Amino acid sequence: MIGVHLCGIGVAAPGLAGWDALRALLAGGVRYNPRPLEHAMPDALPPAERRRAGQVVRLAIAVAQEAAAHAGVDAGALASVFASADGDGENLHHICSSLAGAAPEVSPTRFHNSVQNATGGYWSIAVRSQAPSNAVIGLDGAFAAGLLEAATQAAIEQRDMLLVAYDLPMPAPLYALHPIDCGAGLALVLRPQPRGASLARLTLGLAPGADETTAVTAMRAPELEALRCANPTLRALALLAPIARREDATVLLPLDGGDALRVRVDAAR
């Protein structure tokens, strides 16, 4: 079992700009009003990188900045894990289309944006970070895989960690291979030991053989369950709901391959 403390949250999803909006929704204080995802332009990125960065990078950096500010930590000092189901699908679409054309040429910018750790590279430039960073790809289990990786690093290395999960729908025909119906990003700041305010203590362990349709924790409200299923990053809603309601709970988050991550949430009162 691995134990960490959750100290900061950043989120962007359809109709939900920030943790305060999502917390009110999950706590039952407001009704969900779905609206298109607001695409951010993080001011932390220098102008040159801002021009090169795609929407998926901008989304990830925006929620990462919110989580670091929420936790009251120096963003540049955080080691990081970036987790995604598919990476930059729009960029992949353009590369594949170029290679399938009559003159197969790939722009250097699109090529360097195609690697999975490109988002972490843009983040390190934005906040002038020299801390370690890695990338996790996990299809519909990407959030849980990233959480497990970040929590493991926090516990073993005894350092604060930033987890950033993000995905946008891929253009056709790639969309048919892995449908994602909306864009979303989520960032968490995790600490091995409580220092200052903590939103919850998370205790993680594997749950082999769990199945997405029968064992994984779902949302109570149908509209929130639809949102949870619309984007792999939003599988995290099941984890965030008891935190928003300040309730203790045990939730199961899907991992790729039929297993699940069991998380005990001891929420701050």
PEGIJO-V568074 format. One record per residue. N is the residue number from 1. RES is the residue in one letter. PHI is phi in radians with two decimals (999 if undefined). OMEGA is omega in degrees with one decimal (* if undefined). Layout:
n=<N	N>
res=<RES	RES>
phi=<PHI	PHI>
omega=<OMEGA	OMEGA>
//
This chain:
n=<1	2	3	4	5	6	7	8	9	10	11	12	13	14	15	16	17	18	19	20	21	22	23	24	25	26	27	28	29	30	31	32	33	34	35	36	37	38	39	40	41	42	43	44	45	46	47	48	49	50	51	52	53	54	55	56	57	58	59	60	61	62	63	64	65	66	67	68	69	70	71	72	73	74	75	76	77	78	79	80	81	82	83	84	85	86	87	88	89	90	91	92	93	94	95	96	97	98	99	100	101	102	103	104	105	106	107	108	109	110	111	112	113	114	115	116	117	118	119	120	121	122	123	124	125	126	127	128	129	130	131	132	133	134	135	136	137	138	139	140	141	142	143	144	145	146	147	148	149	150	151	152	153	154	155	156	157	158	159	160	161	162	163	164	165	166	167	168	169	170	171	172	173	174	175	176	177	178	179	180	181	182	183	184	185	186	187	188	189	190	191	192	193	194	195	196	197	198	199	200	201	202	203	204	205	206	207	208	209	210	211	212	213	214	215	216	217	218	219	220	221	222	223	224	225	226	227	228	229	230	231	232	233	234	235	236	237	238	239	240	241	242	243	244	245	246	247	248	249	250	251	252	253	254	255	256	257	258	259	260	261	262	263	264	265	266	267	268	269>
res=<M	I	G	V	H	L	C	G	I	G	V	A	A	P	G	L	A	G	W	D	A	L	R	A	L	L	A	G	G	V	R	Y	N	P	R	P	L	E	H	A	M	P	D	A	L	P	P	A	E	R	R	R	A	G	Q	V	V	R	L	A	I	A	V	A	Q	E	A	A	A	H	A	G	V	D	A	G	A	L	A	S	V	F	A	S	A	D	G	D	G	E	N	L	H	H	I	C	S	S	L	A	G	A	A	P	E	V	S	P	T	R	F	H	N	S	V	Q	N	A	T	G	G	Y	W	S	I	A	V	R	S	Q	A	P	S	N	A	V	I	G	L	D	G	A	F	A	A	G	L	L	E	A	A	T	Q	A	A	I	E	Q	R	D	M	L	L	V	A	Y	D	L	P	M	P	A	P	L	Y	A	L	H	P	I	D	C	G	A	G	L	A	L	V	L	R	P	Q	P	R	G	A	S	L	A	R	L	T	L	G	L	A	P	G	A	D	E	T	T	A	V	T	A	M	R	A	P	E	L	E	A	L	R	C	A	N	P	T	L	R	A	L	A	L	L	A	P	I	A	R	R	E	D	A	T	V	L	L	P	L	D	G	G	D	A	L	R	V	R	V	D	A	A	R>
phi=<999	-2.13	-2.04	-2.48	-1.97	-1.58	-2.13	-2.80	-2.37	-2.29	-2.60	-2.51	-2.67	-0.99	1.33	-2.36	-1.81	1.91	-1.14	-1.03	-1.18	-1.19	-1.06	-1.08	-1.18	-1.19	-1.36	1.56	-1.45	-2.42	-1.57	-1.33	-2.11	-1.14	-2.44	-1.01	-1.06	-1.45	-1.46	-1.51	-2.19	-1.02	-1.33	-1.24	-1.29	-1.07	-0.94	-1.10	-1.22	-1.09	-1.23	-1.43	-1.27	-1.45	-1.10	-1.17	-1.16	-1.08	-1.07	-1.09	-1.20	-1.07	-1.26	-1.12	-1.08	-1.10	-1.13	-1.12	-1.14	-1.08	-1.36	1.20	-2.06	-1.31	-1.01	-1.21	-1.55	-1.44	-1.19	-2.44	-2.25	-1.91	-2.12	-2.61	-1.27	-2.27	1.31	-1.55	-1.17	-1.11	-1.11	-1.05	-1.03	-1.15	-1.14	-1.09	-1.12	-1.13	-1.20	-1.53	-1.45	-1.16	-2.10	-1.23	-2.28	-2.07	-1.15	-0.99	-1.13	-1.13	-1.12	-1.27	-1.37	-1.40	-1.34	-1.23	-1.64	-1.10	-1.09	-1.09	-1.15	-1.09	-1.09	-1.10	-1.21	-1.08	-1.94	0.95	-1.68	-2.00	-1.33	-1.06	-2.58	-2.47	-2.19	-2.24	-2.03	-2.62	0.82	-1.26	-1.73	-1.08	-1.10	-1.10	-1.12	-1.16	-1.09	-1.09	-1.11	-1.16	-1.16	-1.10	-1.10	-1.05	-1.25	-1.33	-1.59	0.91	-2.48	-1.20	-2.24	-1.97	-1.87	-2.20	-2.01	-2.87	-2.83	-2.12	-1.05	-1.49	-1.17	-1.18	-1.55	-1.10	-0.95	-1.13	-1.32	-2.67	-1.17	-2.19	-1.68	-2.76	-1.59	-2.84	-2.42	-2.56	-2.30	-2.24	-1.80	-2.01	-2.20	-1.25	-2.31	-1.22	-2.41	1.31	-1.25	-2.23	-1.41	-2.99	-1.70	-1.96	-2.05	-1.90	-2.74	-1.41	-2.20	-1.09	1.42	-1.22	-2.10	-0.95	-1.51	-2.08	-1.96	-1.23	-1.16	-1.82	-1.57	-1.24	-1.47	-1.00	-1.20	-1.36	-1.15	-1.09	-1.17	-1.01	-1.48	-1.40	-2.65	-0.96	-1.07	-1.39	-1.03	-1.19	-1.00	-1.12	-1.35	-1.36	-1.05	-1.15	-1.15	-1.11	-1.54	0.99	-2.09	-1.45	-2.86	-2.10	-2.15	-1.99	-1.96	-1.22	-1.94	-1.13	1.75	1.66	-1.64	-2.50	-1.83	-1.59	-2.20	-1.52	-1.86	-1.90	-1.39	-1.20	-1.65>
omega=<-178.3	-179.8	176.9	177.1	177.8	-172.0	179.8	-178.3	170.1	-175.7	171.0	179.7	180.0	-179.8	-175.4	-179.8	175.8	-177.4	-179.1	179.6	-179.7	179.9	179.0	179.9	-176.8	178.7	177.2	-176.9	-178.9	175.0	179.4	178.5	-175.9	175.8	179.6	177.6	176.8	-179.0	-175.9	171.4	-174.1	-178.5	178.9	179.4	173.0	-174.8	-177.9	179.4	178.7	179.2	-175.7	-173.2	175.8	-177.0	-177.8	177.3	180.0	177.9	-178.2	-178.2	180.0	-179.0	177.3	177.4	-179.8	-178.3	179.8	178.6	179.3	-179.9	-178.1	-177.9	174.1	-176.4	-177.7	-179.0	-175.0	163.9	-169.6	171.5	177.7	-173.6	-178.0	175.3	-171.4	-175.2	-177.3	-175.4	178.6	178.7	177.9	178.6	-179.1	179.0	179.7	179.0	178.8	-178.5	179.2	-177.6	-178.1	178.6	-173.8	178.3	-179.5	179.1	178.7	179.3	178.8	-179.7	-177.3	174.9	-174.6	-178.3	-171.6	179.6	178.6	-179.3	176.4	177.2	176.8	179.0	-178.9	175.7	-175.9	-174.9	178.9	-176.5	170.9	179.4	179.1	178.2	174.0	-174.2	179.7	174.5	-174.5	-179.1	-175.0	176.1	-173.8	-178.2	-179.0	178.3	177.8	178.4	178.6	179.4	-177.5	179.6	178.3	177.9	179.7	-176.5	-176.1	-176.0	179.2	177.5	177.4	-176.7	172.9	172.7	177.3	176.6	-173.1	172.2	171.5	177.0	176.5	175.9	171.1	5.1	-178.7	-179.6	-177.3	-179.9	178.4	-175.9	169.5	-166.2	175.5	176.0	178.0	174.6	-179.8	176.9	178.0	170.2	-177.3	178.1	178.9	-179.4	-179.6	172.9	-175.4	-176.2	175.8	179.2	-179.1	166.7	179.4	176.2	-170.3	173.1	-179.0	176.0	-176.1	173.8	177.1	-176.9	-176.4	-172.7	-174.4	-170.7	-174.9	-175.4	179.4	178.1	-179.1	-176.2	-178.2	-178.0	177.2	175.1	175.8	177.9	179.0	-176.8	-173.4	-176.9	-179.1	177.9	-175.8	166.5	179.5	-179.4	179.6	177.3	-174.9	-176.9	178.9	176.5	178.8	-178.8	-178.0	178.7	171.4	-178.1	169.4	-177.1	175.5	-179.9	-174.8	168.0	177.4	177.7	174.4	176.3	179.3	174.0	177.7	-179.3	171.7	-179.7	170.9	-170.3	173.6	179.7	*>
//
